[in-house]
């Protein structure tokens, strides 16, 4: 992402905050995995969206109309000894030269400097409740400023949710963001194709997960966007299954929900395919119901429609399909009204996608479903989960779990399927699996 992209975002945010406002956005803290080992660090998405700054221990402060510089970054100083152990730091000079800050201060000076920046401001834009320790520090800074009232200094008396403002910005993707998301989608699609070609009976689920991760990293995505779901047989009916430890068997379906993170943007793809390489009659029946539901839902992703219309389209197709194969009995509209499909399809048909796999942005405005607008990206992911534990379900349907998911951009005239490269039709999936015998 280009430096000017982050500058443009900050400028827009400062225009919203206006004179008398101050924006405070910390990055995420580092987290201990075990003993003295840390999880790989990933910046807070809102912080990174505004800065592109990848290091821990950093705080962004935006002060519109500040003569000495509106964009201030508190970060770690250069330290040769620390860098020889843990890697290079941008330092204060790098914060300005590489990341576009107008001014930079040591993170260790935050308690000394930030209260002075708050003085006599009218509004603080900040997200309370995300990082409890930082919340407490902010309260202490406000108390310190409030105590100077006799000197004619006042603290801000308005708190504005920064998250709400930034999340509305993040909901609409720029051309640079879409470039990253298309790449993330392409990387993930190639990984799904690799998994299809590699799959065979006797492998463990985590071996397929290893194929995904290998493909991600080979293509430049250093991390998955979320823990991969690789569920065979009965595990395909567990929505967020991540144990990925069982042996794959002929006759089972394998459901893979896996996406890559590229340049801090996520992709999110689900494909379901037979371990044997060919769907059984019952598996194909369920698969084609879900595929028809997904295509109907994708058709509803266009400007002017509401976010819930794809879900409504999917529900109708799925309910009709369950009637056609005898799992549900009754009139279509009555069954939909009674939500008779829910034991088999318990979730929504999608979610916003962006820097976070379940990305930010309101789904309703004033209690009404949000209208699609160009630049929004949503997943479309209907499914059917016929667990053996479901009451009165015929044995021929047991443990058939199918979900099909794509990432869909709302365009000026309709939509674009970002994940189009991942095989999806029965014929395309079975052809991709035949590649294993040719390899």
C-alpha angles and dihedrals in degrees: 000000000000121000091238090059090063091044090053091053093049091048091053091049092049090050087056094046091048130181111335093028129109126193121210120186123167123194122238120284121245113260129218114235096186133335105324097345118105130207112249105278121248120179122239105272095232091048093048092045089060100038116018084220110147103190130098124241097047137130128192119212122185118194112180113221095009104155094214093052134309099223114064125179122195110200145142118295123235111276119179095200095047091045092052088060104035109019140267125320128208092223124193095303092049091049088062102033100039103028104032102245115157091212136008134198134183112271087231089066094056095105091051100045109032098064088058091052090053094052115117094358117140101209137026118206105205139136109238121203101030099094111021096194092054091047089058092049091051091051090051091051091050091050090051092052092044090055089064093065094116088059090058094257120130135190124230112277096197128071116195121190104248091191093062092052097044093042091056088053092048092051091071112062123217123219090262092051091050090050089057092045093050089052092048089050093049092049092051093046091054090049091053090051089051090051092051091051093046099046119109138150115279096034119119121239092245090058088061088047087054090055089054095049092045090053093046094053096042088058095048103266103125094191141025114250089237137349107299119247111220108169126168127191112337090005090067087072093058105091099210101023111161106158089097092183109115128103117256116235135196109258093037129106120230117215115198121187106179137143138177129234112222122178087347094305123116136224122196122197132167124191129170122203140163118264089219092054096247129074118237117234093262094044091051092050092054093041093053092049090054092044092051089049091050093049090049090050094048089052088062093056102100139111113288096026120104126247092249097054094083088053092050091050092050093048092054094051093044094048092048090048092051089051092050093055094042101249091115125037126198142048117331099231094044092050091050092049090050091047090233088160094064099090086059100032109028103162141067121267098245153342138216115279131204134098088352121046089229090039131201127263136098118276092197133037117198089349092303124112111261119257117237115249131182113277097036118120122204135172120236110206121154118171147175121219114191102183118186088238094066113114118255094358113150114246092239088069098047118132096001105141118173130176126165118192135180135172112241129194120207108230133188092266104027130306146316122216103222093190096051092127093070111094111249116159118083090249094048093048094048090047091052090052092051087063088078091068091048094050 
